[in-house]
Amino acid sequence: MDIRVMQTRIPDVLAIETDFFRDDRGFFIESYHRQNYAQHGIVEEFVQDNHSRSRRGVLRGFHYQDESAPMGKLVRCLEGEILDVAVDLRRSSPTFGRHVTVELAAGDGQQLFVPEGFAHGFMTLEPDSMVAYKVTNGYEPKAERGIAWDDPDLAIAWPGALKESAILSERDRKWPRLKNANDLF
């Protein structure tokens, strides 16, 4: 199977399209193949797979782990649709504080690669949206950090009606703005 890898406006965050093989039975997709991804420069070792299901309007993020246990992600939407967002936290990067947004939908064959050094979050745009993602490091509670999803300095264009009624965990409501965040890269 072949994949197509496209740079986003932050070159290290990559949009990936995978091939679907469809017939009267349904479809088949090879969602990850280490050699194919390595040919496009994605050589990270993924150590864990995560899976979430959320109702419409749920916002998860922005999460990252500090330099003691940094975490990259390869994200795809299995059901429904999400607005996926990556924020550059690398202080020495020319794109520090900038973000990339990509809509991922079930059946579109798209994935987003979010490397270490980025905060990640997403908002579900349809009921019962399922997201699966591979990560380059396991969850380390002591390394867990986050930034505010609605930080005005980030100016993320969340969908209007959903932004006003976003459903967040208590933890995600309390993250600081980027300018007040600790342990950036």
GROMACS elastic network, one bead per residue, 0.5 to 0.9 nm:
[ bonds ]
;  ai    aj funct       b0    kb
    1    18     6  0.78125   500
    1    19     6  0.65926   500
    1    20     6  0.88972   500
    1    29     6  0.84932   500
    1    30     6  0.69561   500
    1    33     6  0.87506   500
    1    36     6  0.81868   500
    2    17     6  0.87342   500
    2    18     6  0.65835   500
    2    19     6  0.64038   500
    2    36     6  0.71981   500
    3    16     6  0.67427   500
    3    17     6  0.55971   500
    3    19     6  0.66088   500
    3    36     6  0.72112   500
    3    37     6  0.78149   500
    3    40     6  0.88725   500
    4    15     6  0.83024   500
    4    16     6  0.56499   500
    4    17     6  0.50985   500
    4    18     6  0.66515   500
    4    19     6  0.87656   500
    4    40     6  0.86040   500
    5    14     6  0.64735   500
    5    15     6  0.58535   500
    5    17     6  0.65295   500
    5    18     6  0.89532   500
    5    37     6  0.87936   500
    5    40     6  0.69127   500
    6    11     6  0.86928   500
    6    13     6  0.88684   500
    6    14     6  0.57155   500
    6    15     6  0.51715   500
    6    16     6  0.62977   500
    6    17     6  0.84034   500
    7    10     6  0.70929   500
    7    11     6  0.50106   500
    7    12     6  0.70216   500
    7    13     6  0.65040   500
    7    15     6  0.62857   500
    7    16     6  0.87996   500
    8    11     6  0.54822   500
    8    12     6  0.76593   500
    8    13     6  0.59810   500
    8    14     6  0.58101   500
    8    15     6  0.65628   500
    8   100     6  0.70394   500
    8   101     6  0.89705   500
    9    12     6  0.87871   500
    9    13     6  0.79912   500
    9    99     6  0.83685   500
    9   100     6  0.67255   500
   10    13     6  0.57064   500
   10    14     6  0.81835   500
   10    88     6  0.81744   500
   10    95     6  0.66577   500
   10    98     6  0.79225   500
   10    99     6  0.74884   500
   10   100     6  0.67883   500
   11    14     6  0.68775   500
   12   113     6  0.83051   500
   12   114     6  0.76556   500
   12   115     6  0.68873   500
   13    86     6  0.76735   500
   13   100     6  0.76780   500
   13   112     6  0.72058   500
   13   113     6  0.56591   500
   13   114     6  0.52573   500
   13   115     6  0.65554   500
   14   111     6  0.83066   500
   14   112     6  0.58072   500
   14   113     6  0.50596   500
   14   114     6  0.70723   500
   14   115     6  0.87845   500
   15   102     6  0.79765   500
   15   110     6  0.69808   500
   15   111     6  0.59349   500
   15   113     6  0.64637   500
   16   109     6  0.79675   500
   16   110     6  0.54570   500
   16   112     6  0.60514   500
   16   113     6  0.74697   500
   17   108     6  0.79790   500
   17   109     6  0.53169   500
   17   111     6  0.63967   500
   17   112     6  0.89334   500
   18    29     6  0.73147   500
   18    30     6  0.73914   500
   18    31     6  0.69601   500
   18    32     6  0.87850   500
   18   108     6  0.84546   500
   18   110     6  0.63504   500
   18   111     6  0.79531   500
   19    28     6  0.86627   500
   19    29     6  0.63989   500
   19    30     6  0.75649   500
   19    31     6  0.87711   500
   19   109     6  0.64551   500
   20    27     6  0.63700   500
   20    28     6  0.58508   500
   20    29     6  0.50163   500
   20    30     6  0.79113   500
   20   107     6  0.81873   500
   20   108     6  0.85292   500
   20   109     6  0.67782   500
   21    26     6  0.83644   500
   21    27     6  0.52935   500
   21    28     6  0.51262   500
   21    29     6  0.64462   500
   22    25     6  0.75975   500
   22    26     6  0.56455   500
   22    28     6  0.65397   500
   22    29     6  0.89092   500
   23    26     6  0.55141   500
   23    27     6  0.62727   500
   23    28     6  0.89151   500
   24    27     6  0.82899   500
   29    32     6  0.88091   500
   29   109     6  0.79700   500
   30    33     6  0.69937   500
   31    76     6  0.87482   500
   31   109     6  0.82706   500
   31   111     6  0.87473   500
   32    36     6  0.80021   500
   32    37     6  0.74748   500
   33    36     6  0.54933   500
   33    37     6  0.62951   500
   33    38     6  0.86087   500
   34    37     6  0.52684   500
   34    38     6  0.59970   500
   34    39     6  0.86977   500
   34    42     6  0.82824   500
   34    43     6  0.75025   500
   34    44     6  0.89497   500
   34    45     6  0.86489   500
   35    38     6  0.50262   500
   35    39     6  0.62930   500
   35    40     6  0.89658   500
   35    43     6  0.85557   500
   36    39     6  0.52996   500
   36    40     6  0.70226   500
   36    42     6  0.87607   500
   37    40     6  0.52904   500
   37    41     6  0.65981   500
   37    42     6  0.51900   500
   37    43     6  0.68768   500
   38    44     6  0.83282   500
   39    42     6  0.73677   500
   39    43     6  0.83821   500
   40    43     6  0.83507   500
   41    44     6  0.88319   500
   42    45     6  0.89613   500
   42   113     6  0.84043   500
   44    72     6  0.81039   500
   44   115     6  0.86963   500
   44   136     6  0.66447   500
   45   135     6  0.82784   500
   45   136     6  0.57425   500
   45   137     6  0.85638   500
   46    49     6  0.79289   500
   46    72     6  0.83855   500
   46    73     6  0.81999   500
   46    74     6  0.86439   500
   46   134     6  0.59521   500
   46   135     6  0.52385   500
   46   137     6  0.71575   500
   47   134     6  0.73203   500
   47   135     6  0.60757   500
   47   136     6  0.54088   500
   47   137     6  0.60017   500
   47   138     6  0.69073   500
   48   133     6  0.84327   500
   48   134     6  0.57397   500
   48   135     6  0.54593   500
   48   136     6  0.70586   500
   48   137     6  0.71427   500
   48   138     6  0.64906   500
   49   132     6  0.70882   500
   49   133     6  0.57134   500
   49   135     6  0.63487   500
   50   131     6  0.81509   500
   50   132     6  0.55662   500
   50   133     6  0.52644   500
   50   134     6  0.62602   500
   50   135     6  0.76983   500
   51   130     6  0.71258   500
   51   131     6  0.56237   500
   51   133     6  0.64797   500
   51   134     6  0.89162   500
   52   129     6  0.81937   500
   52   130     6  0.55555   500
   52   131     6  0.52617   500
   52   132     6  0.65074   500
   52   133     6  0.88820   500
   53    79     6  0.86060   500
   53   128     6  0.61183   500
   53   129     6  0.55830   500
   53   131     6  0.64216   500
   53   132     6  0.89475   500
   54    57     6  0.82277   500
   54    58     6  0.61849   500
   54    59     6  0.87393   500
   54   124     6  0.68556   500
   54   126     6  0.89953   500
   54   127     6  0.73518   500
   54   128     6  0.53203   500
   54   129     6  0.54082   500
   54   130     6  0.64850   500
   54   131     6  0.84495   500
   55    58     6  0.60713   500
   55   124     6  0.68695   500
   55   125     6  0.85166   500
   55   126     6  0.71426   500
   55   129     6  0.62764   500
   55   130     6  0.89200   500
   55   167     6  0.89843   500
   56    59     6  0.89442   500
   56    80     6  0.89694   500
   56   123     6  0.80319   500
   56   124     6  0.51617   500
   56   125     6  0.54710   500
   56   128     6  0.65100   500
   56   129     6  0.71376   500
   56   162     6  0.83191   500
   56   166     6  0.88921   500
   56   167     6  0.86119   500
   57   123     6  0.61810   500
   57   124     6  0.52601   500
   57   125     6  0.61091   500
   57   126     6  0.75934   500
   57   127     6  0.80939   500
   57   161     6  0.89743   500
   57   162     6  0.54443   500
   57   163     6  0.77529   500
   57   165     6  0.70528   500
   57   166     6  0.52328   500
   57   167     6  0.58736   500
   57   168     6  0.88185   500
   58   122     6  0.81766   500
   58   123     6  0.55447   500
   58   124     6  0.54951   500
   58   125     6  0.82572   500
   58   162     6  0.85458   500
   58   165     6  0.89436   500
   58   166     6  0.58576   500
   58   168     6  0.61156   500
   58   169     6  0.88629   500
   59    62     6  0.88118   500
   59   121     6  0.72032   500
   59   122     6  0.56945   500
   59   124     6  0.66303   500
   59   149     6  0.82533   500
   59   163     6  0.89469   500
   59   166     6  0.61989   500
   59   167     6  0.58479   500
   59   168     6  0.54602   500
   59   169     6  0.82602   500
   59   172     6  0.85259   500
   60    63     6  0.80147   500
   60   120     6  0.84923   500
   60   121     6  0.52882   500
   60   122     6  0.54653   500
   60   123     6  0.64477   500
   60   124     6  0.87282   500
   60   149     6  0.85810   500
   60   167     6  0.85350   500
   60   168     6  0.65496   500
   60   169     6  0.76572   500
   60   172     6  0.71452   500
   61    64     6  0.85586   500
   61    85     6  0.89895   500
   61   119     6  0.78457   500
   61   120     6  0.61055   500
   61   122     6  0.65004   500
   61   123     6  0.86101   500
   61   146     6  0.70947   500
   61   147     6  0.76469   500
   61   148     6  0.78257   500
   61   149     6  0.64433   500
   61   168     6  0.84174   500
   61   172     6  0.61380   500
   62    85     6  0.84311   500
   62    86     6  0.83124   500
   62    87     6  0.82791   500
   62   119     6  0.55151   500
   62   120     6  0.50167   500
   62   122     6  0.79256   500
   62   145     6  0.84832   500
   62   146     6  0.53060   500
   62   147     6  0.53934   500
   62   148     6  0.64844   500
   62   149     6  0.58086   500
   62   172     6  0.72969   500
   62   175     6  0.81027   500
   63   118     6  0.85115   500
   63   119     6  0.51717   500
   63   120     6  0.53390   500
   63   121     6  0.64503   500
   63   144     6  0.73296   500
   63   145     6  0.59858   500
   63   147     6  0.68716   500
   63   172     6  0.83939   500
   64    70     6  0.72612   500
   64    71     6  0.68211   500
   64    72     6  0.87649   500
   64   116     6  0.83815   500
   64   117     6  0.77604   500
   64   118     6  0.66431   500
   64   120     6  0.65895   500
   64   143     6  0.82022   500
   64   144     6  0.61787   500
   64   145     6  0.53309   500
   64   146     6  0.57736   500
   64   147     6  0.84740   500
   65    68     6  0.75924   500
   65    69     6  0.58813   500
   65    71     6  0.60990   500
   65   116     6  0.85999   500
   65   117     6  0.83891   500
   65   118     6  0.89308   500
   65   119     6  0.82378   500
   65   139     6  0.81173   500
   65   140     6  0.75230   500
   65   141     6  0.85823   500
   65   142     6  0.85543   500
   65   145     6  0.55110   500
   65   146     6  0.79765   500
   65   183     6  0.86752   500
   66    69     6  0.58828   500
   66    70     6  0.55011   500
   66    71     6  0.83661   500
   66   117     6  0.81776   500
   66   142     6  0.88036   500
   66   143     6  0.51468   500
   66   144     6  0.66283   500
   66   145     6  0.66787   500
   66   182     6  0.86494   500
   66   183     6  0.57026   500
   66   184     6  0.66783   500
   66   185     6  0.73565   500
   67    70     6  0.51035   500
   67    71     6  0.88286   500
   67   116     6  0.88622   500
   67   117     6  0.80839   500
   67   143     6  0.77206   500
   67   183     6  0.73763   500
   67   184     6  0.78034   500
   67   185     6  0.66707   500
   68   140     6  0.89957   500
   68   142     6  0.89624   500
   68   143     6  0.64402   500
   69   137     6  0.65881   500
   69   138     6  0.79115   500
   69   139     6  0.81576   500
   69   140     6  0.68505   500
   69   143     6  0.61812   500
   69   144     6  0.86737   500
   70   116     6  0.55890   500
   70   117     6  0.68660   500
   70   118     6  0.89848   500
   70   136     6  0.78603   500
   70   137     6  0.66820   500
   70   143     6  0.80453   500
   71   114     6  0.88196   500
   71   115     6  0.73068   500
   71   116     6  0.50689   500
   71   117     6  0.76223   500
   71   118     6  0.83876   500
   71   135     6  0.61672   500
   71   136     6  0.52747   500
   71   137     6  0.51285   500
   71   138     6  0.76382   500
   71   139     6  0.83617   500
   72   113     6  0.76389   500
   72   114     6  0.55417   500
   72   117     6  0.76334   500
   72   118     6  0.77276   500
   72   134     6  0.81841   500
   72   135     6  0.55367   500
   72   136     6  0.51895   500
   72   137     6  0.73386   500
   73   112     6  0.79382   500
   73   113     6  0.58389   500
   73   114     6  0.50223   500
   73   115     6  0.62894   500
   73   116     6  0.77545   500
   73   120     6  0.84659   500
   73   133     6  0.62208   500
   73   134     6  0.54905   500
   73   136     6  0.65695   500
   74   111     6  0.67142   500
   74   112     6  0.57099   500
   74   114     6  0.62531   500
   74   115     6  0.83340   500
   74   132     6  0.83573   500
   74   133     6  0.52363   500
   74   134     6  0.50950   500
   74   135     6  0.66295   500
   74   136     6  0.88607   500
   75    84     6  0.84509   500
   75   104     6  0.87427   500
   75   110     6  0.87382   500
   75   111     6  0.53931   500
   75   112     6  0.51539   500
   75   113     6  0.64156   500
   75   114     6  0.78253   500
   75   131     6  0.71697   500
   75   132     6  0.60141   500
   75   134     6  0.67011   500
   75   135     6  0.88290   500
   76   104     6  0.66099   500
   76   105     6  0.78780   500
   76   106     6  0.80212   500
   76   109     6  0.81275   500
   76   110     6  0.65703   500
   76   112     6  0.67014   500
   76   130     6  0.87319   500
   76   131     6  0.58493   500
   76   132     6  0.55412   500
   76   133     6  0.61989   500
   77    80     6  0.70247   500
   77    81     6  0.64973   500
   77    82     6  0.70454   500
   77   104     6  0.57511   500
   77   105     6  0.54341   500
   77   106     6  0.51958   500
   77   107     6  0.81308   500
   77   108     6  0.87064   500
   77   109     6  0.87425   500
   77   110     6  0.80011   500
   77   111     6  0.76398   500
   77   129     6  0.73751   500
   77   130     6  0.58779   500
   77   132     6  0.62983   500
   77   133     6  0.85894   500
   78    81     6  0.83271   500
   78   105     6  0.72629   500
   78   107     6  0.72616   500
   78   129     6  0.73869   500
   78   130     6  0.52251   500
   78   131     6  0.56314   500
   78   132     6  0.67864   500
   79   105     6  0.69341   500
   79   107     6  0.78422   500
   79   126     6  0.87704   500
   79   128     6  0.71533   500
   79   131     6  0.72067   500
   80   104     6  0.86536   500
   80   105     6  0.58745   500
   80   106     6  0.55701   500
   80   124     6  0.77375   500
   80   125     6  0.72772   500
   80   126     6  0.52555   500
   80   127     6  0.66207   500
   80   128     6  0.64104   500
   80   130     6  0.65634   500
   80   131     6  0.87674   500
   81   103     6  0.70526   500
   81   104     6  0.57038   500
   81   106     6  0.63068   500
   81   123     6  0.87014   500
   81   124     6  0.60952   500
   81   125     6  0.53330   500
   81   126     6  0.55875   500
   81   127     6  0.84548   500
   81   128     6  0.89619   500
   81   129     6  0.59832   500
   81   130     6  0.80845   500
   81   131     6  0.88158   500
   82   102     6  0.82780   500
   82   103     6  0.56779   500
   82   104     6  0.54146   500
   82   105     6  0.64127   500
   82   122     6  0.63380   500
   82   123     6  0.54711   500
   82   125     6  0.51751   500
   82   126     6  0.73929   500
   82   129     6  0.72336   500
   82   130     6  0.87926   500
   82   131     6  0.82923   500
   83   101     6  0.65554   500
   83   102     6  0.58215   500
   83   104     6  0.64488   500
   83   105     6  0.88361   500
   83   121     6  0.85653   500
   83   122     6  0.54294   500
   83   123     6  0.52568   500
   83   124     6  0.65207   500
   83   125     6  0.69462   500
   83   158     6  0.80032   500
   83   159     6  0.87775   500
   84   100     6  0.81119   500
   84   101     6  0.55511   500
   84   102     6  0.52473   500
   84   103     6  0.59880   500
   84   104     6  0.68860   500
   84   112     6  0.79690   500
   84   120     6  0.77297   500
   84   121     6  0.61681   500
   84   123     6  0.67201   500
   84   124     6  0.87005   500
   85    99     6  0.67056   500
   85   100     6  0.55538   500
   85   102     6  0.65727   500
   85   103     6  0.87971   500
   85   114     6  0.89777   500
   85   119     6  0.82528   500
   85   120     6  0.58184   500
   85   121     6  0.53749   500
   85   122     6  0.57717   500
   85   123     6  0.85632   500
   85   156     6  0.86372   500
   86    98     6  0.84809   500
   86    99     6  0.54321   500
   86   100     6  0.53325   500
   86   101     6  0.67622   500
   86   102     6  0.89407   500
   86   114     6  0.65132   500
   86   118     6  0.60997   500
   86   119     6  0.56744   500
   86   121     6  0.66883   500
   86   122     6  0.86929   500
   87    96     6  0.79224   500
   87    97     6  0.62452   500
   87    98     6  0.57729   500
   87   100     6  0.66650   500
   87   117     6  0.86678   500
   87   118     6  0.52782   500
   87   119     6  0.50373   500
   87   120     6  0.64548   500
   87   121     6  0.86872   500
   87   154     6  0.83940   500
   88    91     6  0.82845   500
   88    93     6  0.78664   500
   88    95     6  0.64478   500
   88    96     6  0.50329   500
   88    97     6  0.53171   500
   88    98     6  0.57276   500
   88    99     6  0.62111   500
   88   100     6  0.86343   500
   88   117     6  0.65669   500
   88   119     6  0.66689   500
   89    92     6  0.88989   500
   89    93     6  0.81505   500
   89    95     6  0.86305   500
   89    96     6  0.56406   500
   89    97     6  0.61022   500
   89    98     6  0.84084   500
   89   117     6  0.55486   500
   89   118     6  0.51729   500
   89   119     6  0.67296   500
   89   178     6  0.84890   500
   89   184     6  0.56852   500
   89   185     6  0.58072   500
   90    93     6  0.53452   500
   90    94     6  0.86657   500
   90    95     6  0.80451   500
   90    96     6  0.56093   500
   90    97     6  0.80841   500
   90   117     6  0.56649   500
   90   118     6  0.72383   500
   90   184     6  0.65969   500
   91    94     6  0.81875   500
   91    95     6  0.86182   500
   91    96     6  0.56386   500
   91    97     6  0.82297   500
   91   184     6  0.71230   500
   91   185     6  0.59693   500
   92    95     6  0.85592   500
   92    96     6  0.71344   500
   92   185     6  0.81437   500
   93    96     6  0.51671   500
   93    97     6  0.89586   500
   95    98     6  0.54222   500
   95    99     6  0.81324   500
   96    99     6  0.85204   500
   97   153     6  0.83069   500
   97   154     6  0.68003   500
   97   178     6  0.75754   500
   98   154     6  0.67713   500
   99   154     6  0.73496   500
   99   155     6  0.89861   500
   99   156     6  0.76850   500
  100   156     6  0.89411   500
  101   122     6  0.89769   500
  101   156     6  0.82539   500
  101   157     6  0.86652   500
  102   112     6  0.76538   500
  103   110     6  0.87588   500
  104   108     6  0.73039   500
  104   109     6  0.84485   500
  104   110     6  0.61549   500
  104   111     6  0.69202   500
  104   112     6  0.81532   500
  105   108     6  0.56808   500
  105   109     6  0.79824   500
  105   110     6  0.74542   500
  105   129     6  0.88197   500
  106   109     6  0.74376   500
  106   110     6  0.84777   500
  106   129     6  0.85208   500
  106   130     6  0.84176   500
  107   110     6  0.81363   500
  108   111     6  0.89284   500
  114   117     6  0.85644   500
  114   118     6  0.67703   500
  114   119     6  0.84484   500
  114   120     6  0.74600   500
  115   118     6  0.63882   500
  115   136     6  0.88185   500
  116   119     6  0.84361   500
  116   136     6  0.82062   500
  117   184     6  0.76297   500
  117   185     6  0.57917   500
  118   184     6  0.89168   500
  118   185     6  0.84512   500
  119   145     6  0.87231   500
  119   146     6  0.70474   500
  119   147     6  0.75306   500
  120   146     6  0.88002   500
  121   149     6  0.78573   500
  123   158     6  0.80614   500
  123   159     6  0.89480   500
  123   162     6  0.85279   500
  123   166     6  0.81944   500
  124   127     6  0.74585   500
  124   128     6  0.81834   500
  124   129     6  0.61039   500
  124   130     6  0.86444   500
  124   162     6  0.89427   500
  125   129     6  0.75958   500
  125   159     6  0.84521   500
  125   162     6  0.79539   500
  126   129     6  0.60001   500
  135   138     6  0.70861   500
  137   140     6  0.84126   500
  139   143     6  0.81299   500
  139   144     6  0.77949   500
  140   143     6  0.53393   500
  140   144     6  0.63611   500
  141   144     6  0.52026   500
  141   145     6  0.88110   500
  142   145     6  0.85856   500
  145   175     6  0.79410   500
  145   181     6  0.82733   500
  145   182     6  0.77876   500
  145   183     6  0.78797   500
  146   149     6  0.88661   500
  146   172     6  0.76002   500
  146   174     6  0.88138   500
  146   175     6  0.54464   500
  146   176     6  0.72172   500
  146   177     6  0.88291   500
  146   178     6  0.86950   500
  146   181     6  0.75367   500
  146   182     6  0.87939   500
  147   150     6  0.88069   500
  147   151     6  0.78349   500
  147   172     6  0.81571   500
  147   174     6  0.84398   500
  147   176     6  0.51375   500
  147   177     6  0.54703   500
  147   178     6  0.56989   500
  147   180     6  0.86162   500
  147   181     6  0.65146   500
  148   151     6  0.53109   500
  148   172     6  0.72279   500
  148   173     6  0.70982   500
  148   174     6  0.71788   500
  148   176     6  0.53154   500
  148   177     6  0.50851   500
  148   178     6  0.71370   500
  149   152     6  0.89878   500
  149   154     6  0.85561   500
  149   156     6  0.82317   500
  149   172     6  0.77932   500
  149   173     6  0.80433   500
  149   175     6  0.80102   500
  149   177     6  0.82723   500
  150   153     6  0.86277   500
  150   154     6  0.76343   500
  150   155     6  0.76649   500
  150   156     6  0.73444   500
  150   158     6  0.87630   500
  150   163     6  0.87887   500
  150   177     6  0.82484   500
  151   154     6  0.55282   500
  151   155     6  0.68870   500
  151   156     6  0.80874   500
  151   176     6  0.82753   500
  151   177     6  0.54465   500
  151   178     6  0.71736   500
  152   155     6  0.50989   500
  152   156     6  0.78185   500
  152   177     6  0.83458   500
  153   156     6  0.86230   500
  153   177     6  0.80782   500
  153   178     6  0.78048   500
  153   179     6  0.84704   500
  154   177     6  0.89173   500
  154   178     6  0.80595   500
  155   158     6  0.88834   500
  157   160     6  0.79332   500
  157   163     6  0.88725   500
  158   161     6  0.87375   500
  158   162     6  0.73539   500
  158   163     6  0.57344   500
  159   162     6  0.54544   500
  159   163     6  0.57445   500
  159   164     6  0.87003   500
  160   163     6  0.51066   500
  160   164     6  0.64744   500
  161   164     6  0.54269   500
  161   165     6  0.67433   500
  161   166     6  0.85543   500
  162   165     6  0.52555   500
  162   166     6  0.54946   500
  162   167     6  0.87054   500
  163   166     6  0.50990   500
  163   167     6  0.88666   500
  168   171     6  0.79863   500
  168   172     6  0.60107   500
  168   173     6  0.63747   500
  169   172     6  0.52146   500
  169   173     6  0.64553   500
  170   173     6  0.52292   500
  170   174     6  0.67768   500
  171   174     6  0.54765   500
  171   175     6  0.70194   500
  172   175     6  0.57861   500
  173   176     6  0.89029   500
  175   178     6  0.89820   500
  175   181     6  0.81217   500
  176   179     6  0.79593   500
  176   180     6  0.58284   500
  176   181     6  0.57049   500
  176   182     6  0.88125   500
  177   180     6  0.53864   500
  177   181     6  0.61871   500
  178   181     6  0.50282   500
  178   182     6  0.85011   500
  179   182     6  0.87694   500
  181   184     6  0.71083   500
